[in-house]
Amino acid sequence: MLNQKLTLKNSTEIYSELYKTVSKQGTLDRSYGYYAILTILIFGGFFFSTYNIIFTDNLLKLIPWIVLFAFFNVQLGGLFHDAGHMAVFKSKKLNNIFGFLCAIPTAISFSYWKFFHSKHHTYTNQKNIDPDLNFLFAFERGSSKSNKLLRSLWQYQTYLYFPIGSISLIIRQLSSMIYIKNNLNKITLFEIVGFFTGLSVLFVLPFLFFDLTKAALFVVGYNLITGLYFFNIFSTNHNGMPQNVSRKKFSFLEQQIITTRDISGGWLVDFIFMGLNRQIEHHLFPNCPRNKLKLIKPYVKKICNKYKIPFTEVSILQCNKDILSKLYNVALYYRKKTKLFV
């Protein structure tokens, strides 16, 4: 339910005033210099690690380069994420071109990402609507009529959380393939070339140019590290936060704050998390350049304190503890109820 002090009408007015304040201070203005340096750094790291992977034959020395390659590959995902939100350029065309180029090495469809990620922002943490809510995990107790296979999985979900998370990027790539297949148009036809180029580089070419051991180490190592990194970035944002929040009961302002958490930390956390550690601010102002999200936080916290809206901010360690604790409690519930489900 809405806070007694906050109605849908004045919540809209409060957000409108917040938007005016943030805009007036130039917080939403594009940061071309910042993104230019960031892009050079990320692409430079990506190609530098690629070069060393190609010319390193010692398997032990190869491992750190695979880790670095995986890191910068996910960082490329952060760039096309920002482009999809119109946070890099003012021009929609330039954002799309930049997004398509950054998405090629990741083998994720930029069109797929934009469509489903926009839906996530619109229906944040709304069960059966938000595409980012992972149905493989239960953070709340459900009905005994739930799928029997899922109920069995939920009993051990605490132990499966990170192993399943490690294949999250592969799931995105498969979903991209399905999306392109079902949405063929001029844009996706153009995108197919880049998408399959990325897939070839990541899964096919290593076995054509490397010996079998090196190729297998690269493919398995890259996917495992990238999947875990990708999963840890995006799973911390909403997993374990309140679900089933109806937009008929909650305003945009409340929904985006209540269903989302921030991860505390300084500039290093900002870089590693690609600005998504400031998820509350990002959800309130999706088109804000990531380096300016920290400027919005004091205003949001002031509103939260005034109207008693919970503002969740924890460390990455505490965040994962909270998520695993919630998974464990729900798993215990399903273990106790197993006999009733038979």
N, C-alpha and C positions, 0 to 999 in steps of 0.2 A: 504493500500500500504506500501511497505517497506520504511523505513527512507532513505533519499537520501544518507546518509553517510554509510548505511549498506546494502550490497547486500547478496544474499543467500550464495555466495562463502565465503566472508570474515566473515559472521556471523558464518559459520561452523568452520572457522579457529579460531575465537574468543572463541567459546565454547570449541574447542579442547584445546586451551591454558589454559582456565579456568579449564578444567577437569584435565590437567596435573599439574597445580598449587595446586589444591585441593588434588589430589592424593598424590603428593610429600610430602605434609605436614602431611599426615597420617589421614586426615579428614574422608576418606572413610573406614578406618580400622575398624574392628568390635570392639564393646565396650562390651565385655563379662561381665565384672564386673558390669557395669551400668545396663545391662538387667537382670542380676542375681538378683540384689537388687530390681529392678522394678518388676520383676516377683513374687518374694517373697512377696513384699508389696501388689501387686494387688490380688494375690490368697489368701493371708492372710486376706485382707479386705473382699474379697468375701465370704470366708468360715466363718469368724467371724460374718458377718452380717447375713449369712444363719442360723448359730447356734442360734442367738438371735431372728430371725424371727420364728423359730420352737418353741422356748421355751417361747416366750412372748405372753401372752393372753390379756393383756391390750391393747385395740385398739389404744389409744393415744400414748402409748409408742412404739407401733409397727411401726408407721409412719416413725420416723427417721431411723429405721433399714431398711425399704423398700427403703427409699431414698438412704441410703448407699449401699444397695444391687444393686440398679439400677446404681449407679455411678460406682461401680467396675465392673459391667457387661459390661458397655460400654468401660471401661478401658481394659477389656479382648479383646474387638474388636480392640482396638488400638494395642495390642500385635500381634494379627494375621494379622493385616494390615501390620505391620513392617515385619513380617515373610514372607508375600506374596511378599514383595519387596526385599527379600534376605538381609535385614538389620540387622538381629539378628545373624545368623550364616553364615559362608562361604559356608557350605554344603547345597545344595538344598534339600537333603533328610531330614536333621535336621530341616531346616526351615519349611518344609511341615509337619513333625511330630508335631513340636511345634505349628504351625498354626492350625492343626486339633484339638489338645487338647484344645487350647484356644477358639476355635469356638464352642465347645460342649455346654458350659453353656449358650451361647448367642442364640443357635438354629438358627444359620446362617451357610449355607454351605460354607466351606472354598474354595472349588472348584469353586462354583458360584462366590464368591467374587473375586478370582484371575482373572477369565475370564473377568468379566465385569469391574473390576477396571483397569486392564491392557488396556482395550479398552478406558476407560476414559482418561488415561494418554497419549494414542496415539492420540486421537482425542478431546483434551480438548476444551470444549465449542463449538464444531462444531454441529450445529443444525441438528437433525435427525440422528446423528452418535454417539455422546457422550451419553452413557446410563445414565449418572448422571444428564443430563439436564432434569429437571422435567417438563414434558409437561403440567402438571396441572396449571402451572403458566406461565404467559406471561410477560417477561421483556422488550420485544420490540413489537412495533405495527406490527400486521400481516395482512394477507389478509382477506377481507370480506368473502372469500370462506372457511374460517376455520370452523371446526365442531361447529354446533349451540349450543350444550350443553356446550362446552368449552368456547365459547364466552360469554354465560350467566354466567359461573363461573368466568371468568376473570373480569367481571364488579364489583365483590365483593371480588376479590382475596386478597386485603389488609387485610380484616378481617378474611379470611380463611387460611392465610399463616401458622400461628402457630397451629391452630386446626388440619389442614391436616398434618402438620409436626409431630404432636404428634403420628400419626399412621405410621410414616415412617419405624420404626423397624418391625412392623407387615407386612408391604409391602415387606420388605427385606426377611422376613421369608417365606412368600408365594412365592416370586420369587425364593428362594432357593429350595423350594419343586418342583416347576415347572422345574427348571434347572436340578435337580437330576433325575426327571422322564424322561426328554428328553435326558439325557446324561448318561445312565447307563453303567458303566464299572467297572473294578476291584476296582478302587479308590472310585468311588461314592457308590458302593455297601458296601464297608467298612465304608464309611462316613454316610450311612443311619442310622446305629446303634447309632452313637453319636448324629446325628441330631435329631432323634426322642426321644432319651434320654433327650436331652435338652428341647424339646417341652413338654415332659411329666412332667418334673420337674416344668416348668414354667406355664403350663396350666391345667394339669390333677391332679397331686399328691396333690396340695393344697386342692382340693375339696374332696379328699379321706381321708386326715389325719387332716384337720382343720375343724372347724365348718363353716357353710355357710358364715357368716358375715366376718370372718377372711380371708377365702379363696377369697371371692369377693374383699375385700379391697386390698389383696396382688396382685391379678391378674390385677385389674384395676389400682391400684397405681403404680405397677411396670411398666406396659406398657406405662402409661401416662408419667411418669418421664423419663424412659429410652428413649422413643420416642422423647421427647422434647430435652433431652441432646444430643442424637445422631444427631438429626436434626440441632441443633445449632452448633455442631462441623462441620458438612459437608456442611451445607447451606451457611456458611460464606465464604467458599473458592472461589466459582466461581459465585454464584447467583448475578445477576445484573452486572456482568462484560461483556465485549464485546463478542458477539457470531458471528457465521457464518464466523469465520476466516479460510480461505482456506490455507492449507499447500502449495499450489502452489504459494501463494503470500507471505507468512510469513515463516521465518526460524523457526526451532525448538526453538532456543533461544528466539525469539520474541513472538512466540505463547504461550509458557509456562509462560512468564512474563506478557504479556498484558492481558491474560484471567484469571489471578489469582491475589488474594490479600493476603497480610499478615495481621495478627492481632497483634497489638503492646502489649507489656507487659513483665513482668519479668518471673522468674522461676515458679511462681504459674500458670500463664497463659500457660506456656509450659507444665506443668503437667496436668492441666485441659483439654487442647486441644490436649494432647498427641503428641505434636510436630507439629501438623497440622496447628497451627497458623503461622508457618513458611512455608506456602504452596508454595511460589515461589521457595524457595531453595529446597523444597521437590520435586517439579516437575522437576527441573533441575537435581537433583541428588537423584532419588527415593531410591537407595540402601544405602544412607547415614544414619547411626544411628541417631535417633532423637536428642540425646543430643549434636550432633556436627553440626547440621544445622545452628546454630547461627554463627559458624565460617566462613560460606560461604557468609553470607549476605554482608559484606563490599566489597567483590570482585564483587558481582552482582550489587550492587548500583553504584560502580565506572564505570562499563560498561554502565549501564543505563544512568548515567549522561553524559558520553562521547558521546553516540550515541542517546541521547534524546529519550530513551525508557521509557514510563511511568512505574514507580515502585509504586504500590499502597500498602500503609500500613496505617491502621486506627485502632482505638480502637474498641472493640466489640460493644460498644454502638453506635458509629458512623457507624459501618458496618451495623447494623440492621436498623438504621435510613435511610441509603442510599438505602438499599434493599426495605424497606417499601415505601419510597418515589418514587422509580422507579415503584413499583407495583401499587401505587396509580395513578401515571400519566398515565400509560397504561390503568388502569381500567376506568379512566375518558374518555379516548379516545373511549373505547368500549361502554361506556354508551351513549356518544354523537352520536355514529354511530348505535345504536341499531335499530332505525327506518329503516335504510338502509339495515339491515340484515334480516328484516322480509320478 
